[in-house]
Amino acid sequence: MQDLLEIVERLFAGDRGALARLISWAENRDSRFPAALGQIYPRVGRAWRIGITGPPGAGKSSLTNGLVQAVRARDETIAVLAIDPSSPFTGGALLGDRIRMEERTQDKGVYIRSMAQRESHGGLARASSDACDVMDAFGFDRIVVETVGVGQAEYDVMGAVDTVVVVLCPGAGDGIQAMKAGLLEVADVLCVNKSDLDGADRLILDLEDALRLRRPRDPAAAGAGAMTPPVVATSAHEAEGLDDLLEAIDSHRRHLERGEVEDLEKIRRGKRIAQVRRVVGERLEEELWSSSGHTATVDSLLEKSITPYDVAEEILGSVLGVSPKTP
Amino acid sequence: MQDLLEIVERLFAGDRGALARLISWAENRDSRFPAALGQIYPRVGRAWRIGITGPPGAGKSSLTNGLVQAVRARDETIAVLAIDPSSPFTGGALLGDRIRMEERTQDKGVYIRSMAQRESHGGLARASSDACDVMDAFGFDRIVVETVGVGQAEYDVMGAVDTVVVVLCPGAGDGIQAMKAGLLEVADVLCVNKSDLDGADRLILDLEDALRLRRPRDPAAAGAGAMTPPVVATSAHEAEGLDDLLEAIDSHRRHLERGEVEDLEKIRRGKRIAQVRRVVGERLEEELWSSSGHTATVDSLLEKSITPYDVAEEILGSVLGVSPKTP
């Protein structure tokens, strides 16, 4: 406990070692993390959290890099959490962009951290939200969470940020593919990157058309206050459009802060509830499969004639005292 | 129960209405599904399950379509489960390829079904595995599960099939991006689609290079029997390479059936255990958040100074009698 208080104190004093350590605790589900979060929680809630997602190859890393520069030019501080796949092959972060970004860590106003994708589903969203809380308590003005892919786990991660930027580029990851992957619904801001490439103008028009047809995310919010996501053209390599992107993010922020659709506190409370559910899910997984020997039960029960449902009910019955569900 | 036995009987008699209904039960977590699965379970395990995954735009739907033709040319039967995003925008399946494929359902040897992506993480893998069990019990020789994206949920879906085909194409979704997304590790067969495009030869060489460096999925299996995934070039639109792809899949099947690395029964048992865990996870979610009023507890507990962990421990304590974790 002494250790813990000391680390929290160091975090508040601006010590990056403490910052890194607390994020590692969150990432590794260290048993000390919950108590540490309790200590720093009163300072959580000031930073604006931006999610960057989109198909592989859209240039998300370069764009994040550009966004860091644009934020720094305004003299604000920024932390980046890059979600890398838990790839035994790549061993996590390995990319040129990431390495170039990490050179930036000479700058005291920037912090870059990568986090491996987790095996468990809710795990990634839980850990990234916790890491954002730590970065937020440290005092960064903005936090960017950048995902690699566009799957369910990434959607959950995006569910925990304030403004979601969906990045697309002309070519293979085009507008129809984005709709196919359900990307448009999660976007607060759409960014067409590599806007110097052929097809960019067409993609922008297609997206604007599609957005006009888009149903609002929350049916109850359909009406006056509902905001259609702006489409911003950028070329991260040419450092073009980055201020426009930042302005679109800030405009979304003001929109939420004015509470035209829903109260910001209420939105953030919803995100906290989702986080509680993730924590409960992880802890239950842990209770069931790490410590209590249910794995052995499954193994012994699982014969050809017994379905996974039968085995599951057996386990649930013993844990929760739930009576088996019968048709 | 009478209903249930009748439906199962109809399934065994080759009735597609019964097939569709049982899959809907699996998809919608109908309370009758577990008992129905118990009835059909003895007939599960004969079909070979093929997963098709890869980045959006790689041509997975066209390739699946081509694979269906190649399988039918051999006079085998095939069922396709297409995982569509649960998109309120697209409303699920809408694509030209899918519509073209569904025309094929005139053919009694083919069954096409789409399934919406679930909100819950384990839900998609659980439901798709259940649907495969139903298709398997119906009597199809092969089952193809095709995903839209390449995220965590899709990985889980791929974890439930026998042979995973990762589809890539030259261009934006290139080899480096595939490594970045950790796609190579899950592949049993790599397929370079749109092989008539520029850059296809280069992509094949890059992938072959990368695969030579790939660590085997299971460290214990490193050695004589470990199989390097073959790279197959296809052009689904030109109907080229589809037999090669089918042959690569069959070769992987023979490899597993010979048990050179691990016993096929043992592998499939591992997949069943994973399914048990998903069912337990879903049932716990249900117990906790639908019926027992914990949502209200969370809402009342969640004040600024109480972290999601504190709230989670409170809930776990009341459900499991677990004592709070303290540092």
Boltz contact constraints between the chains, C-beta under 6 A:
constraints:
  - contact:
      token1: [A, 31]
      token2: [B, 325]
      max_distance: 6.0
  - contact:
      token1: [A, 31]
      token2: [B, 327]
      max_distance: 6.0
  - contact:
      token1: [A, 32]
      token2: [B, 327]
      max_distance: 6.0
  - contact:
      token1: [A, 34]
      token2: [B, 309]
      max_distance: 6.0
  - contact:
      token1: [A, 35]
      token2: [B, 327]
      max_distance: 6.0
  - contact:
      token1: [A, 37]
      token2: [B, 307]
      max_distance: 6.0
  - contact:
      token1: [A, 38]
      token2: [B, 307]
      max_distance: 6.0
  - contact:
      token1: [A, 41]
      token2: [B, 307]
      max_distance: 6.0
  - contact:
      token1: [A, 55]
      token2: [B, 56]
      max_distance: 6.0
  - contact:
      token1: [A, 56]
      token2: [B, 55]
      max_distance: 6.0
  - contact:
      token1: [A, 56]
      token2: [B, 177]
      max_distance: 6.0
  - contact:
      token1: [A, 56]
      token2: [B, 181]
      max_distance: 6.0
  - contact:
      token1: [A, 57]
      token2: [B, 172]
      max_distance: 6.0
  - contact:
      token1: [A, 57]
      token2: [B, 173]
      max_distance: 6.0
  - contact:
      token1: [A, 57]
      token2: [B, 177]
      max_distance: 6.0
  - contact:
      token1: [A, 85]
      token2: [B, 181]
      max_distance: 6.0
  - contact:
      token1: [A, 85]
      token2: [B, 182]
      max_distance: 6.0
  - contact:
      token1: [A, 87]
      token2: [B, 182]
      max_distance: 6.0
  - contact:
      token1: [A, 88]
      token2: [B, 215]
      max_distance: 6.0
  - contact:
      token1: [A, 89]
      token2: [B, 184]
      max_distance: 6.0
  - contact:
      token1: [A, 89]
      token2: [B, 185]
      max_distance: 6.0
  - contact:
      token1: [A, 89]
      token2: [B, 214]
      max_distance: 6.0
  - contact:
      token1: [A, 90]
      token2: [B, 179]
      max_distance: 6.0
  - contact:
      token1: [A, 121]
      token2: [B, 121]
      max_distance: 6.0
  - contact:
      token1: [A, 121]
      token2: [B, 152]
      max_distance: 6.0
  - contact:
      token1: [A, 122]
      token2: [B, 121]
      max_distance: 6.0
  - contact:
      token1: [A, 148]
      token2: [B, 181]
      max_distance: 6.0
  - contact:
      token1: [A, 149]
      token2: [B, 150]
      max_distance: 6.0
  - contact:
      token1: [A, 149]
      token2: [B, 151]
      max_distance: 6.0
  - contact:
      token1: [A, 149]
      token2: [B, 181]
      max_distance: 6.0
  - contact:
      token1: [A, 150]
      token2: [B, 149]
      max_distance: 6.0
  - contact:
      token1: [A, 151]
      token2: [B, 149]
      max_distance: 6.0
  - contact:
      token1: [A, 151]
      token2: [B, 151]
      max_distance: 6.0
  - contact:
      token1: [A, 151]
      token2: [B, 152]
      max_distance: 6.0
  - contact:
      token1: [A, 151]
      token2: [B, 153]
      max_distance: 6.0
  - contact:
      token1: [A, 151]
      token2: [B, 154]
      max_distance: 6.0
  - contact:
      token1: [A, 152]
      token2: [B, 121]
      max_distance: 6.0
  - contact:
      token1: [A, 152]
      token2: [B, 151]
      max_distance: 6.0
  - contact:
      token1: [A, 152]
      token2: [B, 152]
      max_distance: 6.0
  - contact:
      token1: [A, 152]
      token2: [B, 153]
      max_distance: 6.0
  - contact:
      token1: [A, 153]
      token2: [B, 151]
      max_distance: 6.0
  - contact:
      token1: [A, 153]
      token2: [B, 152]
      max_distance: 6.0
  - contact:
      token1: [A, 154]
      token2: [B, 151]
      max_distance: 6.0
  - contact:
      token1: [A, 171]
      token2: [B, 172]
      max_distance: 6.0
  - contact:
      token1: [A, 172]
      token2: [B, 57]
      max_distance: 6.0
  - contact:
      token1: [A, 172]
      token2: [B, 171]
      max_distance: 6.0
  - contact:
      token1: [A, 172]
      token2: [B, 172]
      max_distance: 6.0
  - contact:
      token1: [A, 172]
      token2: [B, 173]
      max_distance: 6.0
  - contact:
      token1: [A, 173]
      token2: [B, 172]
      max_distance: 6.0
  - contact:
      token1: [A, 177]
      token2: [B, 56]
      max_distance: 6.0
  - contact:
      token1: [A, 177]
      token2: [B, 57]
      max_distance: 6.0
  - contact:
      token1: [A, 179]
      token2: [B, 90]
      max_distance: 6.0
  - contact:
      token1: [A, 181]
      token2: [B, 56]
      max_distance: 6.0
  - contact:
      token1: [A, 181]
      token2: [B, 85]
      max_distance: 6.0
  - contact:
      token1: [A, 181]
      token2: [B, 148]
      max_distance: 6.0
  - contact:
      token1: [A, 181]
      token2: [B, 149]
      max_distance: 6.0
  - contact:
      token1: [A, 182]
      token2: [B, 85]
      max_distance: 6.0
  - contact:
      token1: [A, 182]
      token2: [B, 87]
      max_distance: 6.0
  - contact:
      token1: [A, 184]
      token2: [B, 89]
      max_distance: 6.0
  - contact:
      token1: [A, 185]
      token2: [B, 89]
      max_distance: 6.0
  - contact:
      token1: [A, 214]
      token2: [B, 89]
      max_distance: 6.0
  - contact:
      token1: [A, 215]
      token2: [B, 88]
      max_distance: 6.0
  - contact:
      token1: [A, 272]
      token2: [B, 302]
      max_distance: 6.0
  - contact:
      token1: [A, 272]
      token2: [B, 308]
      max_distance: 6.0
  - contact:
      token1: [A, 273]
      token2: [B, 298]
      max_distance: 6.0
  - contact:
      token1: [A, 275]
      token2: [B, 308]
      max_distance: 6.0
  - contact:
      token1: [A, 276]
      token2: [B, 298]
      max_distance: 6.0
  - contact:
      token1: [A, 276]
      token2: [B, 308]
      max_distance: 6.0
  - contact:
      token1: [A, 276]
      token2: [B, 311]
      max_distance: 6.0
  - contact:
      token1: [A, 276]
      token2: [B, 312]
      max_distance: 6.0
  - contact:
      token1: [A, 279]
      token2: [B, 308]
      max_distance: 6.0
  - contact:
      token1: [A, 279]
      token2: [B, 309]
      max_distance: 6.0
  - contact:
      token1: [A, 279]
      token2: [B, 312]
      max_distance: 6.0
  - contact:
      token1: [A, 280]
      token2: [B, 312]
      max_distance: 6.0
  - contact:
      token1: [A, 280]
      token2: [B, 315]
      max_distance: 6.0
  - contact:
      token1: [A, 283]
      token2: [B, 316]
      max_distance: 6.0
  - contact:
      token1: [A, 284]
      token2: [B, 284]
      max_distance: 6.0
  - contact:
      token1: [A, 298]
      token2: [B, 273]
      max_distance: 6.0
  - contact:
      token1: [A, 298]
      token2: [B, 276]
      max_distance: 6.0
  - contact:
      token1: [A, 302]
      token2: [B, 272]
      max_distance: 6.0
  - contact:
      token1: [A, 307]
      token2: [B, 37]
      max_distance: 6.0
  - contact:
      token1: [A, 307]
      token2: [B, 38]
      max_distance: 6.0
  - contact:
      token1: [A, 307]
      token2: [B, 41]
      max_distance: 6.0
  - contact:
      token1: [A, 308]
      token2: [B, 272]
      max_distance: 6.0
  - contact:
      token1: [A, 308]
      token2: [B, 275]
      max_distance: 6.0
  - contact:
      token1: [A, 308]
      token2: [B, 276]
      max_distance: 6.0
  - contact:
      token1: [A, 308]
      token2: [B, 279]
      max_distance: 6.0
  - contact:
      token1: [A, 309]
      token2: [B, 34]
      max_distance: 6.0
  - contact:
      token1: [A, 309]
      token2: [B, 279]
      max_distance: 6.0
  - contact:
      token1: [A, 311]
      token2: [B, 276]
      max_distance: 6.0
  - contact:
      token1: [A, 312]
      token2: [B, 276]
      max_distance: 6.0
  - contact:
      token1: [A, 312]
      token2: [B, 279]
      max_distance: 6.0
  - contact:
      token1: [A, 312]
      token2: [B, 280]
      max_distance: 6.0
  - contact:
      token1: [A, 315]
      token2: [B, 280]
      max_distance: 6.0
  - contact:
      token1: [A, 316]
      token2: [B, 283]
      max_distance: 6.0
  - contact:
      token1: [A, 325]
      token2: [B, 31]
      max_distance: 6.0
  - contact:
      token1: [A, 327]
      token2: [B, 31]
      max_distance: 6.0
  - contact:
      token1: [A, 327]
      token2: [B, 32]
      max_distance: 6.0
  - contact:
      token1: [A, 327]
      token2: [B, 35]
      max_distance: 6.0
